Amino acid sequence: MIQVKSVSMTFKTLKGSEVKALENVTFNVEEGEFVSIVGPSGCGKSTLLRIIAGLIKPTSGEIIINGKKITEPSSNVGFVFQSPVLMPWKRVRENILFPIELVKGKVDEAFLNTLISKLGLDGFENAYPFELSGGMQTRVSIGRALVYNPEILLMDEPFGPLDALTRESLGLELLKIWSDYKKTVLFVTHDISEAVFLSDKVVVMSPRPGTIKKVVDIDLERPRGLIVKGSYKYAQLCQLIREELFRSS
């Protein structure tokens, strides 16, 4: 379980003034849940994800994961950034294995080969990043976050730069990976439709300083296919979140 408890974050600018990014953010993510965070640009979604990952420390509040306070990055948490950030001199397989290489860990070849296959990267193991499409680079980035088999996967708008068809395809593949590996996923997105389609619940944030406006339970049956996007219930949930985002108070 991820517990976000009264987290606030204030940054100092180069001129010495203060910018409050987050204010008293509190919510829980249960084990095995897929939870999305939506909110206006600049409301602190990415900052919150980095705090949960232990990459930065909050001004106040705390993150508890499985009963342990997070003060630094953990091998139990995988992180997928907004852009793939692949090393251009390394091939696909080497890019995926980079986190294990950093800690001089042991490679589970069977798990690695299964992961590469599930990500649709068969036949591309020896390709360089410049030889891959944007969607394929995102698959490599997801593989790198999963290669040491963490329990929790944090994803900071990984599909943002992609075209609509590629986003939809990767969304379906992500649900399959989530189902197969039973991960707890916290997913940041600006796309309301994407959030509703993927999630068990959606956390709606206010403009900066980011606070929690509402947590919406997504009571759509699983497994989900694209047909769910044509349902009245799906449209209702999207509209509910849209109204919450644009509500002034």
C-alpha positions in Angstrom: 0.0 0.0 0.0 1.1 3.6 -0.7 0.0 6.2 1.9 0.4 9.8 1.0 0.0 11.7 4.2 -0.4 15.5 4.4 2.3 16.2 1.8 3.2 19.8 1.0 6.0 21.0 -1.2 7.5 24.5 -1.5 10.3 25.4 -3.9 12.5 28.5 -3.8 13.2 30.3 -7.0 16.6 31.7 -8.1 15.4 35.1 -6.9 14.6 33.8 -3.5 10.8 33.8 -3.6 8.8 30.8 -2.7 6.4 28.7 -4.9 4.1 26.3 -3.2 3.6 23.3 -5.5 1.6 21.0 -3.2 -0.5 21.6 -0.2 -1.7 18.9 2.3 -2.1 16.1 -0.2 -3.5 12.9 1.3 -4.7 9.7 -0.4 -4.0 6.0 -0.4 -3.3 3.5 -3.1 -4.1 -0.1 -2.2 -1.9 -3.1 -3.2 -2.5 -4.1 -6.8 -4.6 -1.0 -7.7 -4.2 1.0 -10.9 -4.6 4.7 -9.9 -4.4 7.7 -12.2 -3.7 11.3 -11.2 -5.2 14.1 -13.3 -5.0 17.9 -12.9 -4.1 21.1 -14.6 -0.6 21.8 -15.9 1.6 23.0 -13.1 -0.5 21.5 -10.2 2.4 19.4 -8.9 1.5 15.9 -10.3 5.0 15.2 -11.4 6.5 16.6 -8.2 4.2 14.4 -6.2 5.3 11.3 -8.1 8.9 12.1 -7.5 8.2 12.5 -3.8 6.5 9.1 -3.7 9.6 7.7 -5.5 11.9 9.1 -2.9 13.7 11.3 -5.5 12.9 14.5 -3.7 11.8 15.2 -0.1 8.6 17.0 0.7 8.6 20.2 2.8 6.2 18.5 5.1 4.2 15.3 5.3 5.4 11.8 4.5 5.1 8.8 2.2 4.6 5.4 3.7 5.0 2.3 1.4 4.1 -1.1 3.0 4.5 0.4 6.4 7.9 2.0 5.8 8.6 5.8 5.5 10.2 6.7 2.2 13.2 8.9 2.4 15.2 7.7 -0.6 14.7 5.7 -3.8 13.8 2.1 -3.3 14.3 -1.0 -5.5 10.7 -1.8 -4.7 9.6 1.1 -6.9 10.0 1.5 -10.7 9.7 4.9 -12.4 8.8 5.7 -16.0 9.6 9.3 -16.9 7.7 11.6 -19.3 10.3 10.9 -22.0 12.1 7.6 -22.5 15.5 9.0 -21.6 17.3 6.1 -23.3 21.1 6.0 -23.7 21.7 6.3 -27.5 24.9 4.3 -27.4 23.2 1.3 -25.8 21.0 -1.3 -27.6 17.4 -2.1 -26.4 18.5 -5.0 -24.2 21.3 -3.0 -22.6 19.0 0.0 -22.0 16.5 -2.3 -20.2 19.2 -3.9 -18.1 20.8 -0.6 -17.1 19.2 -0.4 -13.6 20.5 -3.9 -12.8 23.9 -2.9 -14.2 24.1 0.1 -11.9 23.7 -1.9 -8.7 25.7 -4.9 -10.2 22.7 -7.1 -9.7 22.0 -10.5 -11.1 20.1 -10.8 -14.4 17.1 -13.1 -14.4 17.3 -14.2 -18.0 13.9 -16.0 -18.1 12.1 -13.0 -16.6 14.0 -10.6 -19.0 13.1 -12.6 -22.1 9.4 -12.8 -21.0 9.3 -9.1 -20.3 10.8 -8.3 -23.7 8.2 -10.5 -25.4 5.3 -9.0 -23.4 6.4 -5.5 -24.4 6.4 -6.4 -28.1 10.2 -5.9 -28.4 11.0 -9.4 -29.8 13.4 -8.9 -32.7 14.5 -5.4 -31.5 16.8 -6.5 -28.7 19.9 -5.3 -30.5 18.4 -2.1 -32.0 19.6 1.3 -31.0 17.1 4.0 -29.8 17.4 6.0 -33.0 16.1 3.0 -34.9 12.9 2.8 -32.9 9.6 4.7 -33.1 8.4 6.8 -30.2 6.1 4.0 -29.1 8.8 1.4 -29.1 11.1 3.7 -27.1 8.3 4.0 -24.5 8.1 0.2 -24.4 11.8 0.1 -23.6 11.4 2.7 -20.9 8.6 0.6 -19.3 10.8 -2.5 -19.5 13.7 -0.7 -17.8 11.3 0.2 -14.9 10.1 -3.4 -14.6 13.3 -5.3 -15.1 14.1 -5.7 -11.4 10.5 -6.7 -10.8 9.4 -3.9 -8.4 6.0 -4.2 -6.7 5.1 -0.6 -7.5 5.3 1.2 -10.9 5.1 5.0 -11.0 4.5 6.5 -14.5 4.8 10.2 -15.2 2.7 10.8 -18.3 4.7 8.3 -20.4 2.3 8.4 -23.4 2.2 12.2 -23.6 4.4 12.7 -26.7 2.7 9.9 -28.7 0.0 10.0 -31.3 -3.6 9.0 -30.4 -3.4 5.5 -32.0 -0.1 4.6 -30.4 -1.4 5.8 -27.0 -4.5 3.7 -27.3 -2.4 0.6 -28.3 0.1 1.1 -25.5 -2.8 1.6 -23.0 -4.2 -1.8 -23.8 -0.7 -3.4 -23.5 -0.1 -1.6 -20.2 -3.3 -3.1 -18.8 -2.2 -6.5 -19.9 1.2 -6.1 -18.3 -0.5 -4.8 -15.1 -2.8 -7.8 -15.0 0.0 -10.3 -15.7 2.5 -9.0 -13.2 0.0 -7.8 -10.5 1.8 -4.4 -9.9 0.5 -1.4 -8.0 0.5 1.4 -10.6 0.3 5.2 -10.0 -0.1 6.9 -13.4 0.0 10.6 -14.1 -1.9 11.8 -17.2 -3.6 14.9 -18.7 -6.0 12.7 -20.6 -9.3 12.1 -18.8 -10.4 9.4 -21.2 -7.1 7.5 -20.7 -7.4 7.8 -16.9 -10.9 6.4 -16.8 -10.1 3.6 -19.2 -7.0 2.4 -17.3 -7.8 3.0 -13.6 -9.5 1.6 -10.6 -9.8 5.1 -9.3 -8.8 8.6 -10.4 -7.3 11.3 -8.1 -8.4 14.8 -9.3 -6.1 17.6 -8.3 -6.7 21.4 -8.1 -4.5 24.1 -9.8 -1.3 25.1 -7.9 -0.8 24.6 -5.1 -2.0 21.1 -5.9 -4.6 19.7 -3.5 -6.9 16.7 -3.8 -10.3 17.8 -5.1 -11.9 14.4 -5.4 -11.1 10.7 -5.7 -13.4 9.0 -8.2 -13.9 5.3 -8.1 -14.0 3.8 -11.6 -16.6 1.0 -11.3 -16.2 -0.5 -14.8 -15.8 -4.2 -15.2 -12.4 -5.8 -16.0 -10.8 -6.9 -18.2 -11.4 -3.8 -20.3 -11.4 -3.6 -24.1 -12.0 -0.6 -26.3 -15.7 -1.4 -26.4 -16.0 0.0 -22.9 -15.3 3.5 -24.3 -18.7 3.4 -26.0 -20.6 2.7 -22.8 -22.8 5.3 -21.1 -21.1 4.6 -17.7 -17.7 5.4 -19.2 -19.0 8.7 -20.6 -20.6 9.5 -17.3 -17.3 9.0 -15.4 -15.3 11.1 -17.9 -17.8 13.9 -17.6 -17.8 13.7 -13.8 -14.0 14.1 -13.7 -14.1 16.9 -16.4 -16.7 18.9 -14.3 -14.6 18.4 -11.2 -11.5 19.7 -12.9 -13.2 22.8 -14.1 -15.2 23.5 -11.0 -13.9 26.7 -9.4 -14.3 25.7 -5.8 
